[in-house]
């Protein structure tokens, strides 16, 4: 069965409070993206955006099955506050990630990893 490679950058990472949603999936490794993105601190969780003045984002890759991906899409409310689209990861090419689908809050802190 084909697996989808997913980039986690927030609460889904190992040790994060939502990692249990991925705990039975295959951990691929710690990675960084191409320097085209920013992590936005939304308080309880982060968001990801594409940014012309972007950074290389630190995160983790997981190989997830279709059932897990469907459950994650529902958890992330895709499409809604988040959308799942491709992101460029160094050494892996394009993989899937959850992006913010809402405006960045005024004055929000941004960085290359979460928590900031």
N, C-alpha and C positions, 0 to 999 in steps of 0.2 A: 504494500500500500504506500502510495506517495506521501511524503511529508512536506510541510511548508516550513521554510526557514523564517523565523520571526525574531526581530530585534527588540529586546526589552531594555528600557532605560530608567524605569521607576519602580513602582511597587511590585512589579512582576519579577524583578531580579531576585536571585538567590538571597535569602535573608530578608527580603521585603515582605510586607504583611499580606500580599496577594500571591506570593510565590507558590502557595499550595495549589493554585490553579494550573501550574506548570510542573509540579513536583514529579509527576509520573511520565514526563516527556523527556526527550534526550537533550541534555545540555551540550552545546557545541563548543562554546568558548567565550572568553572575554574579548571584546573587540572595540574598535573605534570606527566612526563613520568618516566619510570624506568631510572636509571642513566647510559644510554648506548648511548647517542646521544650528538651532539653539534649543536648549531645554528651558521651559518657562516654569517657574515655581508657582503652582496654583494652591499652595498650602498643604492640603492632605495628600496631594499627588502632583506629578508634573504633567506638562504637555510638551509636545515637540512641534517645532515649526521649521520651514525652510527659510533661510535668511541669506541675503546677498553678502552680508558681513558675518558669515557663519563661523562656527567652531566645529572641531572634530568631537563628536559626542561619544562618551564612554558608556558602554552597555554590554549586554550579553546576548548571544544567539542561542536559540532553541529550535530543534526540529520537532514540530508538533503535528499530530494527526488531525484528520478532518473534524472529528468530534470535539477535540480540544479547541481547535480554531473557531468552530461555530460557537462554543461556550464563551470563548474570549471575546468574540465579536458582540455577543449579547451583553457581556459584562461591561464592555467599553461603549455600549450603546451605539454601535456602528450600523448604519450611518446616523449620526446625531452629533453630540458634542465632539466625537472623534470619528475619523475615517481611517481605514487601513489602506495604505499606499506603499509603493516601493521607496526604499532608501538605499543609498550607496554606502556599503561597508568595505573598508580597506581589506583587501585580500580575499573577499567573497563576492564582490560585485553587488548586484541588487538583491535585496531581501525585503520582507514585509515589515512594516512598523505602523504603530498607531500615531496619527497626527491630530493636533487640535483642529477642530472644525468651527471654531468660534474666534472672535477677535481677542487679541492679547490684551489683558487688563492693563489699564494705565498704571505705570510705575512698577510693573511686575519685574521681579529679579530674574535674570537669565544667566545661563552658564553652560558648561560643557558636560555636566553630570548632575544627578539628583541623588540625595539632597545636595543643594548648592553649598 
